């Protein structure tokens, strides 16, 4: 049994609802339900009674609740004691990043960190936003770059970069739709959006799809949950001419001649990335990295980015 499973179970019982617990843990309800189901299968016990009004713990569940709380309290205490010794930095700094970022966003901050704290090693993990939040809460990640602002007071955050998203289209279709200022979002009606699974970043997905639908776009079937399409597959879908993908300017490597990137008139879609870390952290190396990220400002030039389509 893993700590994250214990923590998830405790939150579910405290909230009395899978949906409320999922919001508190910053994960999707299906993912949380899978975690609880796996825990019950692992123990061979029914831990929760589910009803239309919520969930409650069984007798076995109440026993696990008490033991899990004790284990988690001891774990949190151990982490706090160790962190007092390591507060000046050093060791491993675990950094979560999404699958697409401006290529030079981390260059100067990591160089600054290496100069100020040469003893710190940075371990980079590619993780979607929801997984980063889960890892941060579980103590498995020190800092993350995410697409949503965290909810609550246990995580600190600031805005790192904003990117004006444009559209990737088959070249002939782009030529037919483009005006002097780019392509109007509502002109994409009738095309399929080659998007990403909602489970990776629920709040950003909901914000993005709400804007697309408000411009009359029928988004078609959603991307499979937990399955991110590789860029080559997305580009193949766009090349066929019946779909579009979203991306910031500066696509790298260069796009094939069959696909064109165009700005969207009025820049209606802004992708934001926040740096997020535990509010209780006292690590100086983490503070140095966060300060260096903040020194760059949110007007990081997307034109210099190494982009991947959404």
C-alpha positions as a printed Julia matrix, in Angstrom:
310×3 Matrix{Float64}:
   0.0    0.0     0.0
   1.44   3.35   -1.06
   1.27   6.64    0.84
  -0.66   8.3    -1.99
  -3.31   5.55   -1.76
  -3.62   6.06    1.99
  -3.88   9.82    1.55
  -6.52   9.44   -1.17
  -8.6    7.09    1.01
  -8.45   9.44    4.01
  -9.6   12.4     1.92
 -12.48  10.4     0.4
 -13.76   9.42    3.85
 -13.33  12.96    5.2
 -15.18  14.49    2.26
 -17.86  11.78    2.05
 -17.88  12.16   -1.7
 -15.59  11.06   -4.51
 -16.2   14.26   -6.48
 -15.38  16.52   -3.52
 -12.31  14.44   -2.68
 -11.12  14.61   -6.29
 -11.34  18.41   -6.23
  -9.39  18.56   -2.97
  -6.7   16.24   -4.32
  -6.6   17.96   -7.73
  -7.24  14.72   -9.62
 -10.1   13.55  -11.8
 -12.93  11.58  -10.23
 -12.37   8.53  -12.5
  -8.69   8.43  -11.53
  -9.56   8.66   -7.82
 -12.22   5.96   -8.17
  -9.65   3.69   -9.81
  -7.23   4.29   -6.92
  -9.86   3.33   -4.32
 -10.99   0.29   -6.31
  -7.38  -0.87   -6.65
  -6.89  -0.44   -2.91
  -9.96  -2.57   -2.16
  -8.75  -5.28   -4.55
  -5.29  -5.17   -3.01
  -6.66  -5.66    0.52
  -9.48  -7.99   -0.51
 -11.9   -5.89    1.55
 -14.78  -3.54    0.93
 -13.7   -0.21    2.39
 -16.53   2.07    1.28
 -20.28   1.88    0.97
 -21.32   3.85   -2.11
 -24.74   5.45   -2.52
 -26.42   8.21   -4.51
 -25.69  10.65   -1.66
 -21.99   9.87   -1.32
 -19.73   7.33    0.36
 -19.09   6.17    3.92
 -16.5    3.86    5.4
 -17.26   0.26    6.3
 -16.0   -1.19    9.57
 -12.84  -2.28    7.77
 -12.63   1.17    6.22
 -12.79   2.88    9.62
  -9.95   0.66   10.83
  -7.87   1.6     7.8
  -8.77   5.28    8.28
  -7.32   5.33   11.8
  -4.17   3.48   10.79
  -3.66   5.56    7.64
  -3.97   8.81    9.56
  -1.35   7.6    12.04
   1.05   6.53    9.26
   0.6    9.79    7.33
   1.11  11.89   10.46
   4.32  10.02   11.22
   5.47  10.39    7.61
   4.74  14.15    7.57
   6.61  14.53   10.86
   9.63  12.65    9.5
   9.69  14.78    6.35
   9.47  17.97    8.41
  12.37  16.9    10.65
  14.57  15.93    7.71
  13.72  19.15    5.85
  15.07  21.18    8.76
  18.47  19.61    8.12
  18.22  20.08    4.36
  16.66  23.55    4.28
  19.78  25.16    2.85
  19.51  23.0    -0.27
  21.54  20.18   -1.7
  20.61  16.72   -2.79
  17.9   16.1    -5.36
  15.43  18.72   -6.55
  12.53  17.03   -8.33
  11.0   19.24  -11.03
   7.81  18.41  -12.89
   7.2   19.83  -16.36
   4.4   19.39  -18.91
   5.05  17.92  -22.33
   5.28  21.32  -24.04
   7.22  24.33  -22.77
   9.14  27.22  -24.32
  12.55  25.65  -24.92
  14.54  28.37  -23.15
  12.15  28.9   -20.25
  14.34  26.88  -17.88
  17.77  27.63  -19.36
  18.71  30.67  -17.3
  16.95  29.59  -14.07
  18.71  26.21  -14.07
  22.05  27.84  -14.84
  21.48  30.28  -11.98
  20.6   27.4    -9.65
  23.71  25.45  -10.65
  25.92  28.46   -9.9
  24.33  29.24   -6.55
  23.86  25.62   -5.4
  26.31  23.36   -7.29
  25.55  20.51   -4.87
  21.9   20.35   -5.99
  21.0   17.88   -8.73
  17.8   18.51  -10.69
  15.66  15.56  -11.69
  13.17  16.52  -14.43
   9.95  14.54  -14.75
   7.5   14.93  -17.64
   4.06  14.87  -16.01
   0.62  16.33  -16.79
  -0.8   18.92  -14.42
  -3.08  16.59  -12.47
  -0.26  14.12  -11.84
   2.03  16.93  -10.69
  -0.53  18.15   -8.15
  -0.89  14.61   -6.82
   2.89  14.21   -6.56
   3.3   17.59   -4.84
   0.67  16.7    -2.23
   2.28  13.3    -1.69
   5.76  14.79   -1.25
   7.05  13.08   -4.39
   7.78  16.35   -6.23
   9.49  19.54   -5.04
   8.28  22.0    -7.67
   6.1   21.76  -10.76
   5.23  23.74  -13.87
   1.49  23.34  -14.39
  -1.38  24.64  -16.54
  -3.71  25.44  -13.64
  -3.48  27.61  -10.55
  -3.69  25.38   -7.46
  -6.65  25.56   -5.1
  -6.09  25.96   -1.36
  -3.26  27.25    0.8
  -0.92  24.25    0.93
   0.72  25.13   -2.39
   2.3   28.44   -3.41
   2.28  29.53   -7.04
   3.08  32.34   -9.44
   2.55  32.84  -13.14
   5.66  32.0   -15.18
   4.66  32.39  -18.82
   1.71  33.21  -21.06
   1.58  31.94  -24.65
  -0.79  33.14  -27.37
  -1.95  30.0   -29.09
  -2.37  29.87  -32.85
  -3.75  27.15  -35.08
  -2.14  24.43  -37.17
  -4.01  23.66  -40.39
  -3.47  21.93  -43.69
  -1.7   24.53  -45.84
  -4.43  24.83  -48.48
  -7.16  25.26  -45.88
  -5.09  27.83  -43.97
  -4.61  29.86  -47.16
  -8.36  29.85  -47.77
  -9.23  30.99  -44.22
  -6.41  33.41  -43.33
  -6.98  37.16  -43.34
  -4.5   39.97  -42.71
  -4.62  39.4   -38.93
  -4.81  35.63  -39.01
  -7.69  33.18  -38.81
 -10.93  33.8   -36.95
 -11.67  31.11  -34.4
 -15.26  30.68  -35.58
 -13.98  29.94  -39.12
 -12.73  26.61  -37.76
 -16.31  25.39  -37.31
 -16.78  22.04  -38.99
 -13.23  20.87  -38.28
 -12.25  18.37  -35.61
 -10.02  19.56  -32.79
  -6.98  17.31  -32.26
  -6.83  17.86  -28.53
  -5.58  16.32  -25.3
  -7.3   14.2   -22.61
  -9.21  16.15  -19.97
  -7.67  14.05  -17.19
  -4.25  15.65  -17.71
  -5.4   19.19  -16.83
  -9.13  19.41  -16.12
  -9.44  23.14  -15.41
  -7.37  24.16  -18.47
  -9.26  21.7   -20.66
 -12.61  23.07  -19.49
 -11.5   26.68  -20.03
 -10.18  25.91  -23.49
 -13.15  23.88  -24.69
 -15.6   26.46  -23.34
 -13.97  29.13  -25.51
 -13.94  26.86  -28.56
 -17.61  25.94  -28.12
 -18.57  29.59  -27.59
 -17.27  30.22  -31.12
 -19.49  27.51  -32.56
 -16.95  24.7   -32.77
 -18.15  21.11  -32.49
 -15.19  19.41  -30.84
 -16.18  15.85  -31.68
 -15.2   12.9   -29.45
 -12.69  13.73  -26.7
  -9.17  12.33  -26.7
  -8.92   9.02  -24.81
  -8.4    9.55  -21.08
  -4.84   8.93  -19.96
  -3.56   8.67  -23.52
  -1.66  11.68  -24.91
  -1.28  11.63  -28.69
   2.28  12.05  -29.95
   2.92  15.12  -32.16
   3.42  13.01  -35.29
  -0.08  11.55  -34.96
  -1.61  14.98  -34.45
   0.2   16.37  -37.47
  -1.0   13.47  -39.57
  -4.59  14.25  -38.54
  -4.15  17.92  -39.45
  -2.55  17.08  -42.8
  -5.67  15.14  -43.81
  -7.47  18.49  -43.9
 -10.44  17.84  -41.64
  -8.86  18.8   -38.32
  -6.88  21.5   -36.53
  -4.48  21.58  -33.6
  -3.44  24.45  -31.33
   0.16  25.53  -30.75
   2.18  28.62  -29.87
   4.37  30.2   -32.56
   7.89  28.96  -33.16
   7.16  25.34  -33.94
  10.37  23.32  -33.81
  11.41  21.32  -35.74
  10.06  23.17  -38.78
   6.58  22.22  -39.92
   6.23  20.17  -43.11
   5.04  22.06  -46.17
   1.64  20.44  -45.84
   0.91  22.24  -42.54
   0.82  25.96  -41.73
   0.72  27.76  -38.38
  -1.49  30.88  -38.27
  -2.28  33.37  -35.53
  -5.85  33.58  -34.26
  -7.55  36.95  -34.68
  -7.79  38.71  -31.32
  -5.67  36.06  -29.56
  -8.65  34.43  -27.8
  -6.64  31.48  -26.45
  -3.93  32.16  -23.88
  -2.07  29.21  -22.35
  -0.66  29.98  -18.91
   1.95  28.08  -16.95
   2.45  28.44  -13.2
   5.35  27.4   -10.99
   3.92  25.55   -7.96
   5.64  24.27   -4.82
   4.68  23.29   -1.23
   3.98  26.36    0.9
   5.8   24.71    3.8
   9.08  24.29    1.88
  12.11  26.07    3.31
  14.69  24.85    0.8
  16.97  27.65   -0.32
  17.83  25.96   -3.62
  14.13  25.7    -4.42
  13.7   29.35   -3.48
  16.58  30.28   -5.8
  15.01  28.41   -8.73
  11.6   29.96   -8.1
  13.11  33.45   -7.85
  15.0   32.95  -11.12
  11.82  31.83  -12.87
  10.03  34.88  -11.54
  12.79  37.22  -12.68
  12.03  36.34  -16.3
   8.53  37.79  -16.08
   5.36  36.45  -17.7
   6.04  38.09  -21.06
   8.42  35.34  -22.14
   8.64  35.5   -25.91
   6.67  32.57  -27.33
   8.27  33.1   -30.74
  11.46  31.58  -29.37
   9.66  28.55  -28.01
  10.11  24.94  -28.89
   6.44  24.15  -29.23
   4.31  21.07  -29.47
   0.68  21.2   -30.57
  -2.05  20.73  -28.02
